Amino acid sequence: MEIKELLQQSFQQASILPMPKDTYATLSQRDDYAYVSVAPGIINKHFTGEQLLVLAQVTENGAVKYSASHTLLLSIPKHELSQAVEQLTKVGLYVVPTGACAVLKCCDFCDGERLEALPVVKQMLQSIEGMAAKKRLRIGFNACASACYNAVYDDIAIIYHNGQADLLAGAVQMGRHAKPGKLLIRKVPEFFITQLVQKLIDRYSQESHEKETFAVYIKRHSELSEWLEE
């Protein structure tokens, strides 16, 4: 069979397949299930065959879904959770923190060919990943000015270039009013990036109103650019 015919057949089958009975969303609402967010790495976007096998094994009684944040969302029975996390980490998968905290989402550093910003990312992982916040905050880190992983549509965006970074914040990530974050400060020296982001998260946690989103908070505080400059 010609490749064109195979692709057409695949499209026809995929377009009519029903949703599974037990989806990630429905299972995660049950008291006897827990959810886990998993990625192949911080900058690595490639799964190995061994990792895919383990993913299949730990979700045999659950479900798996691909998210807009470049992670896999797993629903796992609670009594299997500890063993599942152990299996996932054993094959090199990164279990992303869940809940109201800061999480780091990076580009793939051009498949690892541009690693100039890697020391900054390692520092941010140690200091910021999992940092408590009023709401879940997505921090997008792009290793060059191309910003091809769309960090500008994350709560906080760091666009790295030539040993410095531009910092944007307050994106509206979805809906008909979606828009990129506001540029707060340009050319932050790389040794100061982590500290600035920490201070911004702390300030949001201390000053934001109850249930106030990060985007609304940034819009309400027009003085943040001057504060960051200082």
N, C-alpha and C positions, 0 to 999 in steps of 0.2 A: 504494500500500500504506500502511495506517495505521501511525503511529509505534509503536504497541503491538505490531503484528505484526512490524515491523522489529526491534524490541528483542528479541522472543522468538526470532526467527530468528538474531540475532546471538549470543544466549546459547547456543542449541543448537549452533551452529557452534563457538563458543569452548570449550565444555565438552568437546568430543570431539577437539579438535585435539591431535595427538601432540607431544611435545617434539621440538625439532630434533635432528638427528643429532649435530651438533657444537655443544655448549653452551659457555657461558662457562667452566664448571668443567672440562670435558674438554679444551678447547683450552689453558687456562692451565696445565695439567699437562705440556704438551708443551714440549720444550726449544727448539723453533723459534718459540714464541709468547711474547709478553709481555702483561702486563695493565696497563690504565690506568683510573683512576677519574676521572670527569668530571662537572662540575656547571655549570649556566648561570651561576652566580655564588655569592657567599657568602650574600647575603640574597635575591637574585633567584631565583625558582623557575620562571621562564617561558623556554621555548625559542622561538627564532624559526624560521621556515621554512628560512632559510639554514643555521642551525645543524643542523637535523635532516637536511638534505641532506648536509652534510659528515659527520655521524655515520654516515649510510648508506654514504657513499663509503669512509670509512676502515675500516669493518667488513665490507666486501664479501667479504673472504676470512677473516673472523673471526666474532665473535659479540658481542652486546650484551645486558646484563641490568640490570634496575632493582634497586637494593639497598635494604635497610631503612634505610640512612643517607642517603637522598634523593640518591643519586648514580647515574650510569650506569657500569656496569663493562664495559669493552671488552677483548676478546681480539684482539690484532693481531699479524700475523707480525713477527718481530723485525727483519727487513730493511726493513720499512715503518714502523717505530716513529718514527724521527726526523721523517720527512716527515708522518706522521699527527699528531704532537704540534704541529708547526708549523701544520698546517691547522686543528686544533682551536682553538688560541690565536688564530689570525688572525681567526676569526669571533666572538671574545669568550667562548669557553668556558673554564672554569677547570679546569685539570688538578690534581687533588688529590694531595698527596704520598702515596706508598705505603710499606708496610713498618712497622717498629717506630719509630713517631714519634707526636707529638701532632698531631691534626687538629681543625679547628674546624667545628662544624655549627651553623648559626644558623637561627632562625625567619625568616619573610619580612617581619618588621617591619611587619605589617599592610599588606602590599603596598606598602611604602615610605612609609606615611603617618605612622609613628612612628619618627623617625630620631634621637631624643635619644641613643641608645646607640651610634650609628655611630662616633664617635671612639674609643670603647673597643674596638670590634671591629677597627678599622683598626690600632690599637696591638697588639692580640693577634695579628693576622695577621702583622705584622712581627716580633714577638718570640717567638711560641709556635708558629705553624703550621709543621710540619716539625721541631720540636724533638725531638732524639733521646730515646728512652725504651726501657725494657727490652721493653715490649710496646706495641702500637698503643693509644693512648689517645684516646678520643672526648670532646671538650669541647663540650658543648651550651650554646649561648647563646640565652636567650629575652629579648626586649626589653621584656617587661612581666610583671606578676605572673600573668597568665593561663597562661603557660608552655604554650601549646597545641601546641608542637612536641615536648613530652615530654622536655625536657632532663634532667629528674630521673631518666631511665633511661639516661643516658650516664655515662661514668666520672667526669667532673667536670661539674657543672651550675652555670651562672651565671644567676640569675634577677634581671634588672635592673628597678629601679623607683625613680623619683624621684631619680635621681642616685646611687643606691646599689645594692648587689647582695647577695643571699643566695648563699652557696656551699655546694653539696652535693657529696658524693663517695662512690664505692664502690658504685654500683648493680650489681645482678646483672641483666644485660640480657636473658637468655633462660633457658628451662628452667622446670620446675615450681616452682622456688624463686626465680623472678624477683622483684625488689623494687626500689623506688626508692633513690636514694642517701641517705646520712645527712647531715643538716644539720650543717655544721661551724661556720659563722659567719654572723651576720646583719649587714646594713647596712654592707657594706664600701664606703667611699668610692670613687667611680669611678676616681680617679687611682691607686688602690692595687690594683685588681683584677688587672691583668696581672702585677704583681710577686708577688702571693700565689700565683697559679696556677703561675708559674715555679718558685717555691720548693717548692711541693707536688710538682711533677713531678721536680725535682732530688732531693728527699728520697726519693721512691719509687725512683728509679734507684739511689741510693746504699745504701739500707737494705733493700730487698726481697730475699727469698730467691730462689734460682734458680727460674725459671718461676712465681714467685708472681704471681697476678693482682692487679690494682689493688684489686678488691673485697676480697680476702682481706687485703691489706696494710692497707687502711683499717680493717677490722674488728679487726685485731691491734694497731693503734696508737690506743688510746682517748684518748691525750693530745693528739691533733692539734688539737682545738678550742682548748685552752688555748694551745698553741704559736702558732696563727694569731692569737689575740687579742693575744698579746704583740707 
